[in-house]
Amino acid sequence: MIALLKHLHITFALLSFLGFFLRGIWMIKGSSLLKRKPVKVLPHINDTLLLVSAIALAVVIGYSPMQHGWLLTKIVALFVYIGLGVLAFRHPKRPVRIGAWVTALVVFLYIVSVAFSKDPLGFFYPIT
């Protein structure tokens, strides 16, 4: 059960990253594809499944954000990522949108690094 949830979570995370990356490219190019209904709906469905799989995995394993600092860090960084994502697609100024998009991608990669390292510093952890 844990392996299945973990694989689902990783799959939804990868799909979320790829979708966000692609929508950012379309945003930079000014593509009309961003206005299509599936492009607006599918990320919300995938991200909901990503969140559900994360919660299910934490419950099954017995992890609590208050007991595992790296998990709390992922949750806080997720809110930062969401805020940057909203800014990336809704801000009226193009340079702000692009900056927010690039920063959101870096935050996403940071979240992944925290997940793999099980350390709140993630890729900021000094390599020894």
KEFITI-149062 format. One record per atom (N, C-alpha, C, O): residue number from 1; atom name; x, y, z. Coordinates in steps of 0.2 Angstrom, whole numbers, m for minus. Example, Ala and Ser with C-alpha at 12.3 -4.5 7.8 and 13.67 -1.06 7.14 Angstrom:
2
atom resi->1&name->N&X->66&Y->m28&Z->39
atom resi->1&name->CA&X->62&Y->m22&Z->39
atom resi->1&name->C&X->66&Y->m16&Z->39
atom resi->1&name->O&X->71&Y->m17&Z->42
atom resi->2&name->N&X->64&Y->m11&Z->35
atom resi->2&name->CA&X->68&Y->m5&Z->36
atom resi->2&name->C&X->64&Y->0&Z->39
atom resi->2&name->O&X->67&Y->6&Z->40
***
This chain:
128
atom resi->1&name->N&X->4&Y->m6&Z->0
atom resi->1&name->CA&X->0&Y->0&Z->0
atom resi->1&name->C&X->4&Y->6&Z->0
atom resi->1&name->O&X->3&Y->11&Z->m4
atom resi->2&name->N&X->10&Y->6&Z->4
atom resi->2&name->CA&X->14&Y->12&Z->5
atom resi->2&name->C&X->17&Y->13&Z->m2
atom resi->2&name->O&X->18&Y->19&Z->m4
atom resi->3&name->N&X->20&Y->8&Z->m5
atom resi->3&name->CA&X->23&Y->9&Z->m12
atom resi->3&name->C&X->19&Y->11&Z->m17
atom resi->3&name->O&X->21&Y->16&Z->m21
atom resi->4&name->N&X->12&Y->9&Z->m17
atom resi->4&name->CA&X->8&Y->12&Z->m22
atom resi->4&name->C&X->6&Y->19&Z->m21
atom resi->4&name->O&X->6&Y->23&Z->m26
atom resi->5&name->N&X->5&Y->21&Z->m15
atom resi->5&name->CA&X->4&Y->28&Z->m13
atom resi->5&name->C&X->10&Y->32&Z->m15
atom resi->5&name->O&X->9&Y->38&Z->m18
atom resi->6&name->N&X->16&Y->30&Z->m14
atom resi->6&name->CA&X->22&Y->34&Z->m15
atom resi->6&name->C&X->23&Y->34&Z->m23
atom resi->6&name->O&X->24&Y->40&Z->m25
atom resi->7&name->N&X->22&Y->29&Z->m26
atom resi->7&name->CA&X->22&Y->29&Z->m34
atom resi->7&name->C&X->17&Y->34&Z->m37
atom resi->7&name->O&X->18&Y->38&Z->m41
atom resi->8&name->N&X->11&Y->34&Z->m34
atom resi->8&name->CA&X->5&Y->38&Z->m36
atom resi->8&name->C&X->7&Y->46&Z->m35
atom resi->8&name->O&X->7&Y->50&Z->m39
atom resi->9&name->N&X->10&Y->47&Z->m29
atom resi->9&name->CA&X->12&Y->54&Z->m27
atom resi->9&name->C&X->17&Y->56&Z->m32
atom resi->9&name->O&X->17&Y->62&Z->m34
atom resi->10&name->N&X->22&Y->52&Z->m33
atom resi->10&name->CA&X->28&Y->54&Z->m37
atom resi->10&name->C&X->25&Y->55&Z->m44
atom resi->10&name->O&X->27&Y->60&Z->m48
atom resi->11&name->N&X->21&Y->51&Z->m47
atom resi->11&name->CA&X->18&Y->52&Z->m53
atom resi->11&name->C&X->14&Y->59&Z->m54
atom resi->11&name->O&X->15&Y->62&Z->m59
atom resi->12&name->N&X->10&Y->60&Z->m49
atom resi->12&name->CA&X->6&Y->66&Z->m49
atom resi->12&name->C&X->10&Y->72&Z->m48
atom resi->12&name->O&X->9&Y->77&Z->m52
atom resi->13&name->N&X->16&Y->72&Z->m45
atom resi->13&name->CA&X->21&Y->77&Z->m44
atom resi->13&name->C&X->24&Y->78&Z->m51
atom resi->13&name->O&X->25&Y->84&Z->m53
atom resi->14&name->N&X->26&Y->73&Z->m54
atom resi->14&name->CA&X->29&Y->74&Z->m61
atom resi->14&name->C&X->24&Y->77&Z->m66
atom resi->14&name->O&X->26&Y->82&Z->m69
atom resi->15&name->N&X->18&Y->75&Z->m66
atom resi->15&name->CA&X->13&Y->78&Z->m70
atom resi->15&name->C&X->12&Y->85&Z->m69
atom resi->15&name->O&X->11&Y->89&Z->m73
atom resi->16&name->N&X->12&Y->87&Z->m62
atom resi->16&name->CA&X->11&Y->93&Z->m60
atom resi->16&name->C&X->16&Y->98&Z->m63
atom resi->16&name->O&X->15&Y->103&Z->m65
atom resi->17&name->N&X->23&Y->96&Z->m62
atom resi->17&name->CA&X->28&Y->99&Z->m64
atom resi->17&name->C&X->28&Y->100&Z->m71
atom resi->17&name->O&X->29&Y->106&Z->m74
atom resi->18&name->N&X->27&Y->95&Z->m75
atom resi->18&name->CA&X->27&Y->95&Z->m82
atom resi->18&name->C&X->22&Y->100&Z->m85
atom resi->18&name->O&X->23&Y->104&Z->m90
atom resi->19&name->N&X->16&Y->99&Z->m82
atom resi->19&name->CA&X->10&Y->104&Z->m84
atom resi->19&name->C&X->12&Y->111&Z->m82
atom resi->19&name->O&X->10&Y->115&Z->m87
atom resi->20&name->N&X->14&Y->112&Z->m77
atom resi->20&name->CA&X->16&Y->119&Z->m75
atom resi->20&name->C&X->21&Y->122&Z->m79
atom resi->20&name->O&X->21&Y->128&Z->m82
atom resi->21&name->N&X->26&Y->118&Z->m81
atom resi->21&name->CA&X->32&Y->120&Z->m85
atom resi->21&name->C&X->29&Y->122&Z->m92
atom resi->21&name->O&X->30&Y->127&Z->m95
atom resi->22&name->N&X->25&Y->117&Z->m95
atom resi->22&name->CA&X->22&Y->118&Z->m102
atom resi->22&name->C&X->17&Y->124&Z->m102
atom resi->22&name->O&X->18&Y->128&Z->m107
atom resi->23&name->N&X->13&Y->125&Z->m97
atom resi->23&name->CA&X->9&Y->131&Z->m97
atom resi->23&name->C&X->13&Y->137&Z->m96
atom resi->23&name->O&X->11&Y->143&Z->m99
atom resi->24&name->N&X->19&Y->137&Z->m93
atom resi->24&name->CA&X->23&Y->143&Z->m92
atom resi->24&name->C&X->26&Y->145&Z->m99
atom resi->24&name->O&X->26&Y->151&Z->m101
atom resi->25&name->N&X->28&Y->140&Z->m103
atom resi->25&name->CA&X->31&Y->141&Z->m110
atom resi->25&name->C&X->25&Y->144&Z->m114
atom resi->25&name->O&X->26&Y->149&Z->m118
atom resi->26&name->N&X->19&Y->141&Z->m113
atom resi->26&name->CA&X->13&Y->144&Z->m117
atom resi->26&name->C&X->12&Y->151&Z->m115
atom resi->26&name->O&X->11&Y->155&Z->m119
atom resi->27&name->N&X->13&Y->153&Z->m109
atom resi->27&name->CA&X->12&Y->159&Z->m106
atom resi->27&name->C&X->17&Y->164&Z->m109
atom resi->27&name->O&X->15&Y->170&Z->m111
atom resi->28&name->N&X->23&Y->162&Z->m109
atom resi->28&name->CA&X->28&Y->166&Z->m112
atom resi->28&name->C&X->27&Y->168&Z->m119
atom resi->28&name->O&X->28&Y->173&Z->m122
atom resi->29&name->N&X->25&Y->162&Z->m123
atom resi->29&name->CA&X->24&Y->163&Z->m130
atom resi->29&name->C&X->17&Y->167&Z->m132
atom resi->29&name->O&X->16&Y->168&Z->m138
atom resi->30&name->N&X->13&Y->167&Z->m127
atom resi->30&name->CA&X->7&Y->171&Z->m128
atom resi->30&name->C&X->2&Y->166&Z->m132
atom resi->30&name->O&X->m2&Y->168&Z->m136
atom resi->31&name->N&X->2&Y->160&Z->m131
atom resi->31&name->CA&X->m2&Y->155&Z->m134
atom resi->31&name->C&X->m9&Y->155&Z->m132
atom resi->31&name->O&X->m11&Y->156&Z->m126
atom resi->32&name->N&X->m13&Y->154&Z->m137
atom resi->32&name->CA&X->m21&Y->153&Z->m135
atom resi->32&name->C&X->m22&Y->147&Z->m132
atom resi->32&name->O&X->m28&Y->146&Z->m129
atom resi->33&name->N&X->m18&Y->142&Z->m132
atom resi->33&name->CA&X->m19&Y->136&Z->m129
atom resi->33&name->C&X->m21&Y->136&Z->m121
atom resi->33&name->O&X->m24&Y->132&Z->m118
atom resi->34&name->N&X->m18&Y->141&Z->m118
atom resi->34&name->CA&X->m19&Y->143&Z->m111
atom resi->34&name->C&X->m27&Y->144&Z->m109
atom resi->34&name->O&X->m29&Y->143&Z->m104
atom resi->35&name->N&X->m30&Y->146&Z->m115
atom resi->35&name->CA&X->m38&Y->147&Z->m113
atom resi->35&name->C&X->m42&Y->141&Z->m114
atom resi->35&name->O&X->m48&Y->142&Z->m113
atom resi->36&name->N&X->m39&Y->136&Z->m116
atom resi->36&name->CA&X->m43&Y->130&Z->m117
atom resi->36&name->C&X->m46&Y->127&Z->m111
atom resi->36&name->O&X->m42&Y->127&Z->m106
atom resi->37&name->N&X->m52&Y->124&Z->m110
atom resi->37&name->CA&X->m55&Y->122&Z->m104
atom resi->37&name->C&X->m50&Y->116&Z->m101
atom resi->37&name->O&X->m49&Y->117&Z->m95
atom resi->38&name->N&X->m48&Y->111&Z->m105
atom resi->38&name->CA&X->m44&Y->106&Z->m102
atom resi->38&name->C&X->m38&Y->109&Z->m98
atom resi->38&name->O&X->m36&Y->106&Z->m93
atom resi->39&name->N&X->m35&Y->114&Z->m102
atom resi->39&name->CA&X->m29&Y->116&Z->m99
atom resi->39&name->C&X->m30&Y->120&Z->m92
atom resi->39&name->O&X->m26&Y->120&Z->m88
atom resi->40&name->N&X->m36&Y->122&Z->m91
atom resi->40&name->CA&X->m38&Y->126&Z->m85
atom resi->40&name->C&X->m40&Y->121&Z->m80
atom resi->40&name->O&X->m39&Y->122&Z->m74
atom resi->41&name->N&X->m43&Y->115&Z->m82
atom resi->41&name->CA&X->m46&Y->111&Z->m77
atom resi->41&name->C&X->m41&Y->105&Z->m75
atom resi->41&name->O&X->m41&Y->104&Z->m69
atom resi->42&name->N&X->m38&Y->102&Z->m80
atom resi->42&name->CA&X->m34&Y->96&Z->m78
atom resi->42&name->C&X->m28&Y->98&Z->m73
atom resi->42&name->O&X->m27&Y->93&Z->m68
atom resi->43&name->N&X->m25&Y->103&Z->m73
atom resi->43&name->CA&X->m20&Y->104&Z->m67
atom resi->43&name->C&X->m23&Y->104&Z->m60
atom resi->43&name->O&X->m20&Y->102&Z->m55
atom resi->44&name->N&X->m30&Y->107&Z->m60
atom resi->44&name->CA&X->m33&Y->106&Z->m53
atom resi->44&name->C&X->m35&Y->99&Z->m51
atom resi->44&name->O&X->m34&Y->98&Z->m45
atom resi->45&name->N&X->m37&Y->95&Z->m56
atom resi->45&name->CA&X->m38&Y->88&Z->m54
atom resi->45&name->C&X->m32&Y->85&Z->m52
atom resi->45&name->O&X->m32&Y->81&Z->m47
atom resi->46&name->N&X->m26&Y->86&Z->m56
atom resi->46&name->CA&X->m20&Y->82&Z->m54
atom resi->46&name->C&X->m17&Y->85&Z->m48
atom resi->46&name->O&X->m15&Y->80&Z->m44
atom resi->47&name->N&X->m18&Y->91&Z->m46
atom resi->47&name->CA&X->m15&Y->94&Z->m40
atom resi->47&name->C&X->m19&Y->91&Z->m34
atom resi->47&name->O&X->m16&Y->90&Z->m29
atom resi->48&name->N&X->m26&Y->90&Z->m35
atom resi->48&name->CA&X->m30&Y->88&Z->m30
atom resi->48&name->C&X->m28&Y->80&Z->m28
atom resi->48&name->O&X->m27&Y->79&Z->m23
atom resi->49&name->N&X->m27&Y->77&Z->m34
atom resi->49&name->CA&X->m24&Y->70&Z->m33
atom resi->49&name->C&X->m17&Y->69&Z->m30
atom resi->49&name->O&X->m16&Y->65&Z->m26
atom resi->50&name->N&X->m13&Y->74&Z->m31
atom resi->50&name->CA&X->m7&Y->75&Z->m28
atom resi->50&name->C&X->m7&Y->76&Z->m21
atom resi->50&name->O&X->m4&Y->73&Z->m17
atom resi->51&name->N&X->m11&Y->80&Z->m19
atom resi->51&name->CA&X->m12&Y->82&Z->m12
atom resi->51&name->C&X->m16&Y->76&Z->m8
atom resi->51&name->O&X->m14&Y->75&Z->m2
atom resi->52&name->N&X->m21&Y->73&Z->m11
atom resi->52&name->CA&X->m24&Y->67&Z->m8
atom resi->52&name->C&X->m19&Y->62&Z->m7
atom resi->52&name->O&X->m19&Y->58&Z->m2
atom resi->53&name->N&X->m15&Y->60&Z->m12
atom resi->53&name->CA&X->m10&Y->55&Z->m11
atom resi->53&name->C&X->m5&Y->57&Z->m6
atom resi->53&name->O&X->m2&Y->52&Z->m2
atom resi->54&name->N&X->m3&Y->63&Z->m5
atom resi->54&name->CA&X->2&Y->65&Z->0
atom resi->54&name->C&X->m1&Y->64&Z->7
atom resi->54&name->O&X->2&Y->62&Z->11
atom resi->55&name->N&X->m7&Y->66&Z->8
atom resi->55&name->CA&X->m11&Y->65&Z->14
atom resi->55&name->C&X->m11&Y->58&Z->16
atom resi->55&name->O&X->m10&Y->56&Z->22
atom resi->56&name->N&X->m14&Y->54&Z->11
atom resi->56&name->CA&X->m14&Y->47&Z->12
atom resi->56&name->C&X->m8&Y->44&Z->14
atom resi->56&name->O&X->m7&Y->40&Z->19
atom resi->57&name->N&X->m2&Y->46&Z->11
atom resi->57&name->CA&X->4&Y->43&Z->12
atom resi->57&name->C&X->6&Y->45&Z->19
atom resi->57&name->O&X->9&Y->40&Z->23
atom resi->58&name->N&X->5&Y->51&Z->21
atom resi->58&name->CA&X->7&Y->53&Z->28
atom resi->58&name->C&X->3&Y->49&Z->33
atom resi->58&name->O&X->6&Y->47&Z->38
atom resi->59&name->N&X->m3&Y->48&Z->32
atom resi->59&name->CA&X->m7&Y->45&Z->37
atom resi->59&name->C&X->m5&Y->38&Z->37
atom resi->59&name->O&X->m5&Y->35&Z->43
atom resi->60&name->N&X->m4&Y->34&Z->32
atom resi->60&name->CA&X->m2&Y->27&Z->32
atom resi->60&name->C&X->4&Y->26&Z->35
atom resi->60&name->O&X->5&Y->21&Z->39
atom resi->61&name->N&X->9&Y->30&Z->34
atom resi->61&name->CA&X->16&Y->30&Z->37
atom resi->61&name->C&X->16&Y->32&Z->44
atom resi->61&name->O&X->20&Y->30&Z->48
atom resi->62&name->N&X->11&Y->37&Z->45
atom resi->62&name->CA&X->11&Y->39&Z->52
atom resi->62&name->C&X->15&Y->45&Z->53
atom resi->62&name->O&X->17&Y->47&Z->59
atom resi->63&name->N&X->17&Y->49&Z->48
atom resi->63&name->CA&X->21&Y->55&Z->48
atom resi->63&name->C&X->16&Y->61&Z->50
atom resi->63&name->O&X->10&Y->62&Z->48
atom resi->64&name->N&X->19&Y->65&Z->54
atom resi->64&name->CA&X->15&Y->71&Z->56
atom resi->64&name->C&X->20&Y->77&Z->55
atom resi->64&name->O&X->26&Y->77&Z->56
atom resi->65&name->N&X->17&Y->83&Z->52
atom resi->65&name->CA&X->22&Y->88&Z->50
atom resi->65&name->C&X->25&Y->91&Z->57
atom resi->65&name->O&X->30&Y->94&Z->56
atom resi->66&name->N&X->22&Y->91&Z->62
atom resi->66&name->CA&X->24&Y->93&Z->69
atom resi->66&name->C&X->30&Y->89&Z->71
atom resi->66&name->O&X->34&Y->91&Z->76
atom resi->67&name->N&X->30&Y->83&Z->69
atom resi->67&name->CA&X->36&Y->78&Z->71
atom resi->67&name->C&X->41&Y->78&Z->66
atom resi->67&name->O&X->47&Y->75&Z->68
atom resi->68&name->N&X->40&Y->79&Z->60
atom resi->68&name->CA&X->45&Y->79&Z->55
atom resi->68&name->C&X->46&Y->86&Z->51
atom resi->68&name->O&X->41&Y->88&Z->47
atom resi->69&name->N&X->51&Y->89&Z->53
atom resi->69&name->CA&X->52&Y->96&Z->51
atom resi->69&name->C&X->52&Y->96&Z->43
atom resi->69&name->O&X->50&Y->101&Z->40
atom resi->70&name->N&X->55&Y->91&Z->40
atom resi->70&name->CA&X->55&Y->91&Z->33
atom resi->70&name->C&X->48&Y->91&Z->29
atom resi->70&name->O&X->47&Y->94&Z->24
atom resi->71&name->N&X->44&Y->88&Z->33
atom resi->71&name->CA&X->37&Y->87&Z->30
atom resi->71&name->C&X->33&Y->94&Z->31
atom resi->71&name->O&X->30&Y->97&Z->26
atom resi->72&name->N&X->34&Y->97&Z->36
atom resi->72&name->CA&X->32&Y->104&Z->38
atom resi->72&name->C&X->35&Y->109&Z->33
atom resi->72&name->O&X->31&Y->113&Z->30
atom resi->73&name->N&X->41&Y->108&Z->31
atom resi->73&name->CA&X->44&Y->112&Z->26
atom resi->73&name->C&X->41&Y->112&Z->19
atom resi->73&name->O&X->40&Y->117&Z->16
atom resi->74&name->N&X->40&Y->105&Z->18
atom resi->74&name->CA&X->37&Y->104&Z->11
atom resi->74&name->C&X->30&Y->108&Z->11
atom resi->74&name->O&X->28&Y->110&Z->6
atom resi->75&name->N&X->26&Y->107&Z->16
atom resi->75&name->CA&X->19&Y->111&Z->16
atom resi->75&name->C&X->20&Y->118&Z->15
atom resi->75&name->O&X->16&Y->121&Z->12
atom resi->76&name->N&X->25&Y->121&Z->19
atom resi->76&name->CA&X->26&Y->128&Z->19
atom resi->76&name->C&X->28&Y->130&Z->12
atom resi->76&name->O&X->25&Y->135&Z->9
atom resi->77&name->N&X->33&Y->127&Z->9
atom resi->77&name->CA&X->35&Y->128&Z->2
atom resi->77&name->C&X->30&Y->127&Z->m3
atom resi->77&name->O&X->30&Y->130&Z->m8
atom resi->78&name->N&X->25&Y->122&Z->m2
atom resi->78&name->CA&X->19&Y->121&Z->m6
atom resi->78&name->C&X->15&Y->128&Z->m7
atom resi->78&name->O&X->13&Y->129&Z->m12
atom resi->79&name->N&X->14&Y->131&Z->m1
atom resi->79&name->CA&X->10&Y->137&Z->m1
atom resi->79&name->C&X->14&Y->143&Z->m5
atom resi->79&name->O&X->11&Y->147&Z->m8
atom resi->80&name->N&X->20&Y->143&Z->m4
atom resi->80&name->CA&X->24&Y->148&Z->m8
atom resi->80&name->C&X->24&Y->146&Z->m15
atom resi->80&name->O&X->23&Y->151&Z->m19
atom resi->81&name->N&X->24&Y->140&Z->m17
atom resi->81&name->CA&X->24&Y->138&Z->m24
atom resi->81&name->C&X->17&Y->140&Z->m27
atom resi->81&name->O&X->16&Y->142&Z->m33
atom resi->82&name->N&X->12&Y->138&Z->m23
atom resi->82&name->CA&X->5&Y->140&Z->m26
atom resi->82&name->C&X->4&Y->148&Z->m27
atom resi->82&name->O&X->2&Y->150&Z->m32
atom resi->83&name->N&X->7&Y->151&Z->m22
atom resi->83&name->CA&X->6&Y->159&Z->m23
atom resi->83&name->C&X->10&Y->161&Z->m29
atom resi->83&name->O&X->8&Y->166&Z->m32
atom resi->84&name->N&X->16&Y->158&Z->m30
atom resi->84&name->CA&X->20&Y->160&Z->m36
atom resi->84&name->C&X->16&Y->158&Z->m42
atom resi->84&name->O&X->17&Y->162&Z->m47
atom resi->85&name->N&X->13&Y->152&Z->m42
atom resi->85&name->CA&X->10&Y->150&Z->m48
atom resi->85&name->C&X->4&Y->155&Z->m50
atom resi->85&name->O&X->3&Y->156&Z->m55
atom resi->86&name->N&X->0&Y->157&Z->m45
atom resi->86&name->CA&X->m5&Y->162&Z->m46
atom resi->86&name->C&X->m3&Y->168&Z->m49
atom resi->86&name->O&X->m5&Y->171&Z->m53
atom resi->87&name->N&X->3&Y->171&Z->m46
atom resi->87&name->CA&X->6&Y->177&Z->m48
atom resi->87&name->C&X->8&Y->176&Z->m55
atom resi->87&name->O&X->8&Y->180&Z->m60
atom resi->88&name->N&X->11&Y->170&Z->m57
atom resi->88&name->CA&X->14&Y->168&Z->m64
atom resi->88&name->C&X->8&Y->169&Z->m69
atom resi->88&name->O&X->10&Y->171&Z->m75
atom resi->89&name->N&X->2&Y->167&Z->m67
atom resi->89&name->CA&X->m3&Y->167&Z->m73
atom resi->89&name->C&X->m8&Y->172&Z->m72
atom resi->89&name->O&X->m12&Y->173&Z->m76
atom resi->90&name->N&X->m8&Y->176&Z->m67
atom resi->90&name->CA&X->m13&Y->181&Z->m66
atom resi->90&name->C&X->m10&Y->188&Z->m66
atom resi->90&name->O&X->m14&Y->193&Z->m67
atom resi->91&name->N&X->m4&Y->189&Z->m65
atom resi->91&name->CA&X->m1&Y->196&Z->m64
atom resi->91&name->C&X->m2&Y->200&Z->m71
atom resi->91&name->O&X->0&Y->196&Z->m76
atom resi->92&name->N&X->m3&Y->206&Z->m71
atom resi->92&name->CA&X->m4&Y->209&Z->m78
atom resi->92&name->C&X->3&Y->211&Z->m81
atom resi->92&name->O&X->3&Y->212&Z->m87
atom resi->93&name->N&X->8&Y->211&Z->m77
atom resi->93&name->CA&X->15&Y->213&Z->m81
atom resi->93&name->C&X->19&Y->206&Z->m82
atom resi->93&name->O&X->20&Y->202&Z->m78
atom resi->94&name->N&X->20&Y->206&Z->m89
atom resi->94&name->CA&X->24&Y->200&Z->m91
atom resi->94&name->C&X->30&Y->198&Z->m88
atom resi->94&name->O&X->31&Y->192&Z->m86
atom resi->95&name->N&X->35&Y->203&Z->m86
atom resi->95&name->CA&X->41&Y->201&Z->m83
atom resi->95&name->C&X->40&Y->198&Z->m76
atom resi->95&name->O&X->43&Y->194&Z->m74
atom resi->96&name->N&X->35&Y->201&Z->m72
atom resi->96&name->CA&X->33&Y->198&Z->m66
atom resi->96&name->C&X->30&Y->191&Z->m67
atom resi->96&name->O&X->32&Y->186&Z->m63
atom resi->97&name->N&X->26&Y->190&Z->m72
atom resi->97&name->CA&X->24&Y->183&Z->m73
atom resi->97&name->C&X->29&Y->178&Z->m74
atom resi->97&name->O&X->30&Y->173&Z->m71
atom resi->98&name->N&X->34&Y->180&Z->m78
atom resi->98&name->CA&X->40&Y->176&Z->m80
atom resi->98&name->C&X->44&Y->174&Z->m74
atom resi->98&name->O&X->46&Y->169&Z->m73
atom resi->99&name->N&X->45&Y->180&Z->m70
atom resi->99&name->CA&X->49&Y->179&Z->m64
atom resi->99&name->C&X->46&Y->174&Z->m59
atom resi->99&name->O&X->50&Y->170&Z->m56
atom resi->100&name->N&X->40&Y->175&Z->m58
atom resi->100&name->CA&X->36&Y->171&Z->m53
atom resi->100&name->C&X->36&Y->164&Z->m56
atom resi->100&name->O&X->37&Y->159&Z->m52
atom resi->101&name->N&X->35&Y->163&Z->m62
atom resi->101&name->CA&X->35&Y->156&Z->m65
atom resi->101&name->C&X->42&Y->152&Z->m64
atom resi->101&name->O&X->42&Y->147&Z->m62
atom resi->102&name->N&X->47&Y->156&Z->m66
atom resi->102&name->CA&X->54&Y->153&Z->m64
atom resi->102&name->C&X->55&Y->152&Z->m57
atom resi->102&name->O&X->58&Y->146&Z->m55
atom resi->103&name->N&X->53&Y->156&Z->m53
atom resi->103&name->CA&X->54&Y->155&Z->m46
atom resi->103&name->C&X->50&Y->150&Z->m43
atom resi->103&name->O&X->52&Y->146&Z->m39
atom resi->104&name->N&X->44&Y->149&Z->m46
atom resi->104&name->CA&X->40&Y->143&Z->m44
atom resi->104&name->C&X->43&Y->137&Z->m46
atom resi->104&name->O&X->43&Y->132&Z->m42
atom resi->105&name->N&X->46&Y->136&Z->m52
atom resi->105&name->CA&X->49&Y->130&Z->m54
atom resi->105&name->C&X->55&Y->128&Z->m49
atom resi->105&name->O&X->56&Y->123&Z->m47
atom resi->106&name->N&X->59&Y->133&Z->m47
atom resi->106&name->CA&X->64&Y->132&Z->m42
atom resi->106&name->C&X->61&Y->130&Z->m35
atom resi->106&name->O&X->64&Y->125&Z->m32
atom resi->107&name->N&X->56&Y->133&Z->m33
atom resi->107&name->CA&X->53&Y->131&Z->m27
atom resi->107&name->C&X->50&Y->124&Z->m27
atom resi->107&name->O&X->51&Y->120&Z->m23
atom resi->108&name->N&X->48&Y->122&Z->m33
atom resi->108&name->CA&X->45&Y->115&Z->m34
atom resi->108&name->C&X->51&Y->110&Z->m34
atom resi->108&name->O&X->51&Y->105&Z->m30
atom resi->109&name->N&X->57&Y->112&Z->m37
atom resi->109&name->CA&X->63&Y->107&Z->m36
atom resi->109&name->C&X->65&Y->107&Z->m29
atom resi->109&name->O&X->68&Y->102&Z->m27
atom resi->110&name->N&X->65&Y->113&Z->m26
atom resi->110&name->CA&X->67&Y->113&Z->m19
atom resi->110&name->C&X->62&Y->108&Z->m15
atom resi->110&name->O&X->65&Y->104&Z->m10
atom resi->111&name->N&X->56&Y->108&Z->m16
atom resi->111&name->CA&X->51&Y->103&Z->m12
atom resi->111&name->C&X->53&Y->96&Z->m14
atom resi->111&name->O&X->53&Y->92&Z->m9
atom resi->112&name->N&X->55&Y->95&Z->m20
atom resi->112&name->CA&X->57&Y->88&Z->m22
atom resi->112&name->C&X->63&Y->86&Z->m18
atom resi->112&name->O&X->64&Y->80&Z->m16
atom resi->113&name->N&X->68&Y->91&Z->m18
atom resi->113&name->CA&X->74&Y->89&Z->m14
atom resi->113&name->C&X->73&Y->88&Z->m7
atom resi->113&name->O&X->77&Y->84&Z->m4
atom resi->114&name->N&X->69&Y->92&Z->m4
atom resi->114&name->CA&X->67&Y->90&Z->3
atom resi->114&name->C&X->64&Y->83&Z->4
atom resi->114&name->O&X->65&Y->80&Z->9
atom resi->115&name->N&X->60&Y->82&Z->m1
atom resi->115&name->CA&X->56&Y->75&Z->0
atom resi->115&name->C&X->62&Y->69&Z->m1
atom resi->115&name->O&X->61&Y->64&Z->3
atom resi->116&name->N&X->66&Y->70&Z->m5
atom resi->116&name->CA&X->71&Y->65&Z->m6
atom resi->116&name->C&X->77&Y->65&Z->m1
atom resi->116&name->O&X->79&Y->59&Z->2
atom resi->117&name->N&X->78&Y->71&Z->2
atom resi->117&name->CA&X->84&Y->71&Z->7
atom resi->117&name->C&X->81&Y->70&Z->14
atom resi->117&name->O&X->84&Y->68&Z->19
atom resi->118&name->N&X->74&Y->71&Z->15
atom resi->118&name->CA&X->71&Y->71&Z->21
atom resi->118&name->C&X->74&Y->76&Z->26
atom resi->118&name->O&X->75&Y->75&Z->32
atom resi->119&name->N&X->76&Y->81&Z->23
atom resi->119&name->CA&X->80&Y->87&Z->27
atom resi->119&name->C&X->77&Y->93&Z->25
atom resi->119&name->O&X->76&Y->95&Z->19
atom resi->120&name->N&X->75&Y->98&Z->30
atom resi->120&name->CA&X->72&Y->104&Z->28
atom resi->120&name->C&X->76&Y->108&Z->23
atom resi->120&name->O&X->74&Y->113&Z->20
atom resi->121&name->N&X->83&Y->107&Z->23
atom resi->121&name->CA&X->87&Y->111&Z->19
atom resi->121&name->C&X->87&Y->109&Z->12
atom resi->121&name->O&X->89&Y->113&Z->7
atom resi->122&name->N&X->85&Y->103&Z->10
atom resi->122&name->CA&X->84&Y->100&Z->4
atom resi->122&name->C&X->91&Y->101&Z->0
atom resi->122&name->O&X->96&Y->100&Z->2
atom resi->123&name->N&X->91&Y->104&Z->m6
atom resi->123&name->CA&X->97&Y->105&Z->m10
atom resi->123&name->C&X->101&Y->111&Z->m7
atom resi->123&name->O&X->107&Y->112&Z->m10
atom resi->124&name->N&X->99&Y->114&Z->m2
atom resi->124&name->CA&X->103&Y->119&Z->2
atom resi->124&name->C&X->108&Y->116&Z->7
atom resi->124&name->O&X->112&Y->119&Z->10
atom resi->125&name->N&X->107&Y->109&Z->8
atom resi->125&name->CA&X->111&Y->106&Z->13
atom resi->125&name->C&X->118&Y->105&Z->10
atom resi->125&name->O&X->119&Y->103&Z->5
atom resi->126&name->N&X->123&Y->107&Z->15
atom resi->126&name->CA&X->130&Y->107&Z->12
atom resi->126&name->C&X->132&Y->100&Z->11
atom resi->126&name->O&X->131&Y->96&Z->14
atom resi->127&name->N&X->135&Y->100&Z->5
atom resi->127&name->CA&X->138&Y->93&Z->3
atom resi->127&name->C&X->145&Y->92&Z->6
atom resi->127&name->O&X->149&Y->97&Z->5
atom resi->128&name->N&X->146&Y->87&Z->10
atom resi->128&name->CA&X->152&Y->86&Z->13
atom resi->128&name->C&X->156&Y->80&Z->10
atom resi->128&name->O&X->161&Y->78&Z->12
***
